[in-house]
């Protein structure tokens, strides 16, 4: 049986990196954070990449997180405290902004 275009249209659409980060943060819940490697691994896995394919996405995760943080859609944390997206360095985590 030939593969049809219709069967391809049933595949779920691949999420953008911004959508992936948002979905992972939402899954953690309020006040919780994710590691950027989790976003890179999930993004690579959704694209069918091998076990180490996620590494190439780490810089893009960081760039996307900085952009989302500038818009107020995401908070970048370092040592448990929010940091300036333009000046932070080192190990960081990602979380959703508080809904006070």
LOZAVO-627232 format. One line per field, with one value per residue: z, x, y of N, C-alpha, C in turn; residue in one letter. Coordinates in nm, 4 decimals, padded with zeros to 6 digits. Layout:
! LOZAVO-627232
nzz = [Z;...]
nxx = [X;...]
nyy = [Y;...]
cazz = [Z;...]
caxx = [X;...]
cayy = [Y;...]
czz = [Z;...]
cxx = [X;...]
cyy = [Y;...]
type = [a;...]
END
This chain:
! LOZAVO-627232
nzz = [00.0000;-00.0874;00.0533;00.1509;00.1073;00.2860;00.5092;00.6075;00.6912;00.9245;01.1187;01.4215;01.4426;01.4530;01.7329;01.7881;01.9213;02.1161;02.1825;02.2844;02.5131;02.6638;02.6976;02.8472;03.0793;03.1684;03.2272;03.4503;03.6382;03.8487;03.9916;03.9594;03.7858;03.4761;03.3354;03.0866;02.9222;02.9254;02.7619;02.5186;02.4750;02.4553;02.2316;02.0311;02.0367;01.9507;01.6896;01.5998;01.6337;01.7120;02.0244;02.1116;01.9677;02.0749;02.1760;01.9870;01.9929;02.2204;02.2294;02.0794;02.2432;02.4588;02.3306;02.2476;02.4970;02.6094;02.4400;02.4941;02.7631;02.7565;02.6459;02.8529;02.8824;03.0014;03.2698;03.3535;03.5615;03.7980;04.0340;04.1754;04.1637;03.9818;03.6840;03.4810;03.1427;02.9536;03.0626;03.2130;03.3152;03.2961;03.4660;03.4361;03.4839;03.3687;03.3915;03.4291;03.4396;03.7491;03.8438;03.9941]
nxx = [00.0841;00.0555;00.2052;00.0209;-00.0448;-00.2329;-00.2014;00.0370;-00.0466;-00.1735;00.0119;00.1308;00.1963;00.5232;00.6523;00.7546;01.0641;01.0146;00.7481;00.7922;00.9537;00.7724;00.5626;00.6949;00.7613;00.5043;00.4124;00.5636;00.4591;00.3444;00.5968;00.8002;01.0933;01.2701;01.5457;01.7633;01.8702;01.6756;01.4782;01.6182;01.6687;01.4061;01.3156;01.4912;01.4293;01.1637;01.2039;01.3171;01.5894;01.9164;02.0531;02.2458;02.1873;02.0582;02.2413;02.3230;02.1197;02.1347;02.2464;02.0559;01.8329;01.9072;01.9198;01.6527;01.5260;01.6264;01.5078;01.2355;01.2298;01.2865;01.0482;00.8802;00.7634;00.8899;01.1065;01.4431;01.6527;01.9157;02.0972;01.8613;01.7422;01.5820;01.7327;01.8950;01.8234;02.0057;02.2584;02.3268;02.5266;02.6732;02.5432;02.1960;01.8363;01.4966;01.1788;00.8255;00.6780;00.5661;00.2236;00.0842]
nyy = [-00.1181;00.2191;00.5078;00.7828;01.1355;01.2127;01.0450;01.1461;01.3958;01.3453;01.3182;01.4566;01.8046;01.9370;02.0990;02.4402;02.5631;02.7523;02.6895;02.4333;02.4819;02.6351;02.4473;02.2458;02.3890;02.4567;02.2003;02.1407;02.3115;02.5896;02.7960;02.6123;02.4901;02.4205;02.2403;02.3643;02.1659;01.9711;02.0797;02.0924;01.8190;01.7140;01.8544;01.7631;01.4899;01.4899;01.5416;01.3144;01.2695;01.1327;00.9968;01.1843;01.4049;01.6238;01.8042;01.9917;02.1722;02.3262;02.5932;02.7277;02.6914;02.8516;03.1073;03.1332;03.1274;03.3637;03.5546;03.5013;03.5678;03.8411;03.9292;03.8792;03.6335;03.4232;03.3247;03.3492;03.1714;03.1812;03.0180;02.9957;03.2461;03.5113;03.6366;03.8893;03.8694;03.9519;03.9584;03.7331;03.4514;03.1244;02.8305;02.7753;02.7923;02.7467;02.9011;02.9717;03.3019;03.4491;03.4466;03.6683]
cazz = [00.0000;-00.0982;00.1560;00.0921;00.1749;00.3950;00.6283;00.6602;00.7552;01.0560;01.2149;01.4953;01.3990;01.5432;01.8042;01.7834;02.0455;02.2122;02.2297;02.3639;02.6433;02.7344;02.7358;02.9547;03.2007;03.2130;03.2848;03.5834;03.7281;03.9008;04.0859;03.9279;03.6714;03.3963;03.2910;02.9411;02.8513;02.9095;02.6428;02.4017;02.4554;02.4076;02.0974;01.9420;02.0327;01.8681;01.5511;01.5684;01.6334;01.7974;02.1666;02.1350;01.8781;02.1519;02.2085;01.8896;02.0182;02.3461;02.2068;02.0338;02.3627;02.5316;02.2542;02.2548;02.6350;02.6263;02.3707;02.5690;02.8881;02.7222;02.6225;02.9763;02.8744;03.0679;03.3643;03.3593;03.7003;03.8298;04.1788;04.2305;04.1571;03.8455;03.6363;03.3600;03.0281;02.8697;03.1279;03.2930;03.2691;03.3699;03.4761;03.4544;03.4711;03.3046;03.4528;03.3882;03.5325;03.8514;03.8136;04.1230]
caxx = [00.0000;00.1344;00.1883;-00.0485;-00.0255;-00.3287;-00.1445;00.1361;-00.1128;-00.2219;00.1209;00.1227;00.2915;00.6364;00.6457;00.8711;01.1407;00.9409;00.6346;00.8456;00.9934;00.6493;00.4930;00.7690;00.7448;00.3656;00.4014;00.6250;00.3686;00.3878;00.7072;00.8988;01.1773;01.3261;01.6834;01.7651;01.8983;01.5483;01.4138;01.6957;01.6467;01.2692;01.3088;01.5614;01.3544;01.0447;01.2502;01.3728;01.7354;01.9775;02.0676;02.3296;02.1440;02.0089;02.3488;02.3296;02.0099;02.1528;02.2629;01.9263;01.7475;01.9482;01.8760;01.5068;01.4919;01.6563;01.4011;01.1104;01.2442;01.2734;00.9052;00.8067;00.6977;00.9732;01.2041;01.5686;01.6987;02.0514;02.1042;01.7272;01.6958;01.5691;01.8485;01.8794;01.8499;02.1140;02.3894;02.3526;02.6305;02.6821;02.4324;02.0680;01.7129;01.3891;01.0477;00.7236;00.6650;00.4616;00.0917;00.0383]
cayy = [00.0000;00.3402;00.6101;00.8970;01.2633;01.2202;00.9819;01.2389;01.5096;01.3032;01.3274;01.5823;01.9061;01.9543;02.2265;02.5277;02.5574;02.8353;02.6088;02.3228;02.5362;02.6716;02.3236;02.1800;02.4703;02.4378;02.0661;02.1444;02.3817;02.7198;02.7976;02.5083;02.5239;02.3114;02.2550;02.3846;02.0405;01.9003;02.1360;02.0497;01.6749;01.6931;01.9104;01.6698;01.3636;01.5108;01.5436;01.1836;01.2722;01.0309;01.0279;01.3015;01.5120;01.7383;01.8990;02.1010;02.2651;02.4000;02.7371;02.7785;02.6982;02.9721;03.2248;03.1383;03.1630;03.5063;03.6271;03.4845;03.6421;03.9840;03.9556;03.8542;03.5026;03.3239;03.3789;03.2755;03.1670;03.1370;02.9964;03.0122;03.3849;03.5633;03.7127;03.9693;03.7810;04.0021;03.9556;03.6134;03.3590;02.9999;02.7360;02.8440;02.7141;02.8218;02.8866;03.0677;03.4145;03.4357;03.5029;03.7227]
czz = [00.0000;00.0155;00.0903;00.1702;00.2944;00.5218;00.6907;00.7346;00.8931;01.1622;01.2906;01.4474;01.5015;01.6039;01.7790;01.9162;02.1540;02.2693;02.3200;02.5041;02.7258;02.7828;02.8518;03.0862;03.2560;03.2800;03.4251;03.6848;03.7813;04.0016;04.0622;03.8022;03.5965;03.3645;03.1387;02.8629;02.8322;02.7841;02.5164;02.3710;02.4003;02.2636;01.9965;01.9272;01.9442;01.7198;01.5110;01.5645;01.7313;01.9396;02.1958;02.0475;01.9497;02.1754;02.1129;01.9122;02.1424;02.3265;02.1604;02.1496;02.4397;02.4606;02.2609;02.3938;02.6613;02.5604;02.4446;02.6991;02.8637;02.7001;02.7483;02.9790;02.9550;03.1658;03.3612;03.5025;03.7067;03.9813;04.2454;04.2249;04.0118;03.8078;03.5103;03.2397;02.9424;02.9320;03.2037;03.2283;03.3501;03.3654;03.5048;03.4409;03.4152;03.3750;03.4011;03.4872;03.6327;03.8067;03.9437;04.1179]
cxx = [00.0885;00.1035;00.1239;-00.0167;-00.1179;-00.2712;-00.0372;00.0711;-00.1664;-00.1127;00.1078;00.2306;00.4039;00.6295;00.7711;00.9444;01.0720;00.8213;00.6811;00.8826;00.8699;00.5756;00.5628;00.7561;00.6032;00.3475;00.4618;00.5341;00.4282;00.5019;00.8147;00.9760;01.2197;01.4718;01.6808;01.7952;01.7716;01.4759;01.4857;01.6721;01.5072;01.2542;01.3736;01.4839;01.2310;01.0799;01.3190;01.5239;01.7907;02.0002;02.1507;02.2910;02.0974;02.1158;02.3537;02.2205;02.0313;02.1671;02.1316;01.8276;01.7794;01.8989;01.7250;01.4622;01.5171;01.5469;01.2689;01.1142;01.2300;01.1277;00.8215;00.7347;00.7696;01.0652;01.3263;01.6205;01.8434;02.0603;01.9708;01.6703;01.6846;01.6913;01.8130;01.9142;01.9678;02.2526;02.4208;02.4590;02.6207;02.5558;02.3038;01.9531;01.6055;01.2574;00.9521;00.7185;00.5526;00.3344;00.0324;-00.0990]
cyy = [00.1243;00.4363;00.7319;01.0230;01.2752;01.1575;01.0708;01.3541;01.4733;01.3076;01.4591;01.6788;01.9166;02.0938;02.3095;02.5141;02.6399;02.7582;02.4956;02.3703;02.5699;02.5475;02.2532;02.2566;02.4568;02.3022;02.0605;02.2132;02.5109;02.7054;02.6934;02.5484;02.3977;02.3430;02.2759;02.2569;01.9585;01.9483;02.0896;01.9017;01.6465;01.7409;01.8155;01.5392;01.3758;01.5110;01.4133;01.1790;01.1693;01.0828;01.1524;01.4200;01.6371;01.8441;02.0170;02.2053;02.3521;02.5508;02.7995;02.7868;02.8254;03.0981;03.2427;03.1808;03.3112;03.5900;03.6198;03.5641;03.7922;04.0225;03.9368;03.7207;03.3949;03.3958;03.2881;03.2869;03.1210;03.1322;03.0288;03.1522;03.4299;03.6479;03.7908;03.8810;03.8259;03.9875;03.8270;03.5257;03.2313;02.9156;02.8125;02.7459;02.8063;02.7959;02.9924;03.1834;03.3897;03.5048;03.5566;03.7796]
type = [x;x;x;x;x;x;x;x;x;x;x;x;x;x;x;x;x;x;x;x;x;x;x;x;x;x;x;x;x;x;x;x;x;x;x;x;x;x;x;x;x;x;x;x;x;x;x;x;x;x;x;x;x;x;x;x;x;x;x;x;x;x;x;x;x;x;x;x;x;x;x;x;x;x;x;x;x;x;x;x;x;x;x;x;x;x;x;x;x;x;x;x;x;x;x;x;x;x;x;x]
END
